């Protein structure tokens, strides 16, 4: 993928969602999602302040601009509402083994849509986009060992456990997908 020119998130779809660039109008719903204990339970474990959410929100445009990939906002087709985000990033994580330079998949959805199969639908589409953009190769994801729902999504989408490691002093499972 050519990552030397600025880019924005292309809009892609699943049967029930539109994955698109984050918009300023998404921010209140975004901040509420990242402050919700059900969302952050396995992703850092601490609700984000509005300021922390704002810094993370700004990161999305930067990832697309600098790397040519990033996270999409997930919009529910039926309602037009922001219901989460998913995509790839490279956060230069300080962990072993290193995953720096490897597209890392991630996803988070608002609790109102948990259990509806949307995560698998969205992640499957994101991975298909990744194969088109990156070519066939390796992607990774990291998941809290207690996050059985995300582990099921990852497995359904072709990820396999590589190693159990530690990230930010917490147990973490590193998974990879070879396409």
C-alpha positions in Angstrom: 0.0 0.0 0.0 1.2 3.5 -0.8 1.5 5.3 2.5 3.4 8.3 1.2 0.3 10.4 0.3 -2.4 11.6 2.6 -5.6 9.7 2.6 -8.9 9.5 4.5 -10.9 6.5 5.4 -12.8 5.1 2.4 -16.5 4.3 3.1 -17.1 0.6 3.0 -20.3 -1.3 4.0 -21.6 -4.5 5.5 -25.2 -5.6 5.3 -26.1 -3.6 8.5 -23.4 -0.9 8.8 -21.5 1.8 7.0 -17.8 2.1 7.9 -16.7 5.6 7.3 -14.3 8.3 8.5 -15.0 9.7 12.0 -16.9 13.0 11.9 -16.9 15.8 14.4 -20.6 15.1 15.0 -19.7 11.6 16.2 -17.7 12.9 19.1 -20.3 13.0 21.9 -21.4 9.4 21.1 -17.7 8.4 20.8 -16.8 9.9 24.2 -19.8 8.3 25.8 -18.8 4.9 24.4 -15.3 5.2 25.8 -16.6 6.2 29.2 -18.9 3.2 29.4 -17.7 0.5 31.8 -19.1 -2.3 29.6 -16.9 -1.0 26.7 -13.6 -0.4 28.6 -13.9 -3.4 30.9 -11.3 -5.3 28.7 -9.8 -2.3 27.0 -7.7 -0.6 29.6 -10.2 -1.1 32.3 -10.6 2.7 33.1 -13.3 4.9 31.6 -11.7 7.6 29.5 -12.3 11.3 30.3 -13.7 13.5 27.6 -10.2 14.9 27.1 -8.7 11.4 26.7 -11.4 10.5 24.2 -10.7 13.7 22.2 -7.0 12.8 21.9 -7.9 9.3 20.8 -10.5 10.7 18.4 -8.0 13.0 16.7 -5.6 10.1 16.3 -7.9 8.5 13.7 -7.4 11.2 11.1 -3.6 11.0 11.7 -3.4 7.3 11.2 -5.2 7.5 7.8 -3.1 10.5 6.8 0.3 9.0 7.8 -0.2 5.3 7.4 -2.9 5.0 4.7 -5.0 2.9 7.1 -6.7 3.4 10.4 -10.1 3.0 12.2 -13.5 3.6 10.8 -16.5 4.9 12.6 -19.3 2.3 12.5 -22.7 3.8 11.5 -25.8 1.6 11.9 -27.6 1.7 8.5 -31.1 1.4 10.1 -30.7 4.4 12.4 -27.7 6.4 11.1 -26.3 6.3 14.7 -22.6 5.9 15.6 -22.3 2.5 17.2 -18.6 1.9 17.4 -15.3 1.8 15.6 -13.1 -0.8 14.0 -10.0 -0.9 11.8 -6.2 -1.2 11.9 -3.5 0.7 13.6 0.1 0.6 14.5 0.5 2.1 18.0 4.2 1.3 18.5 3.2 -0.7 21.5 5.9 -1.5 24.0 5.3 -5.2 24.4 7.1 -8.5 23.6 7.0 -9.9 21.1 7.0 -6.6 19.2 4.1 -6.1 16.8 5.5 -2.7 15.5 5.0 -2.3 11.8 2.3 -5.0 11.6 -1.3 -3.8 11.0 -3.2 -4.4 14.3 -6.9 -5.0 14.1 -9.2 -3.6 16.7 -12.9 -3.1 17.4 -15.3 -1.7 19.9 -19.0 -1.3 19.8 -21.6 0.4 22.0 -23.3 -1.9 24.5 -26.7 -1.5 22.9 -25.5 -3.7 20.0 -23.4 -6.2 21.9 -24.4 -9.8 21.1 -26.0 -9.0 17.8 -23.3 -10.4 15.6 -22.2 -7.0 14.4 -18.6 -7.3 15.5 -18.0 -10.4 13.4 -19.7 -8.8 10.4 -17.7 -5.6 10.7 -14.4 -7.2 11.5 -14.8 -9.6 8.5 -15.3 -6.6 6.2 -12.4 -4.7 7.7 -10.2 -7.8 7.1 -11.4 -8.1 3.5 -10.5 -4.4 3.0 -7.1 -5.1 4.6 -6.3 -7.9 2.2 -7.1 -5.6 -0.7 -5.1 -2.7 0.7 -2.1 -4.6 2.2 -2.1 -7.7 0.0 -2.0 -11.1 1.5 0.0 -11.1 4.7 0.0 -10.9 8.5 -2.2 -8.9 10.7 -2.4 -9.2 14.5 -4.7 -8.3 17.4 -4.3 -8.3 21.2 -7.2 -9.3 23.5 -7.6 -9.6 27.2 -7.8 -13.3 28.1 -11.1 -12.8 29.9 -12.8 -11.1 26.9 -14.4 -14.2 25.6 -16.7 -12.3 23.2 -13.8 -10.7 21.3 -11.8 -13.9 21.4 -14.8 -15.6 19.6 -14.9 -12.8 17.0 -11.2 -13.1 16.4 -11.3 -16.8 16.0 -14.3 -16.7 13.7 -12.4 -14.2 11.6 -9.3 -16.4 11.3 -7.1 -15.2 14.1 -5.1 -17.8 16.0 -3.3 -17.4 19.4 0.5 -16.8 19.1 1.5 -16.2 22.6 0.2 -15.0 26.0 2.1 -11.9 27.0 1.8 -8.8 29.2 0.9 -5.3 28.1 0.6 -2.4 30.5 1.1 -4.9 33.4 -2.0 -6.9 32.3 -2.2 -10.4 30.8 -2.8 -10.2 27.0 -3.2 -12.7 24.2 -1.5 -11.9 21.0 -3.3 -13.4 18.0 -2.3 -13.4 14.3 -4.1 -14.0 11.0 -2.2 -15.0 7.9 -4.0 -14.4 4.6 
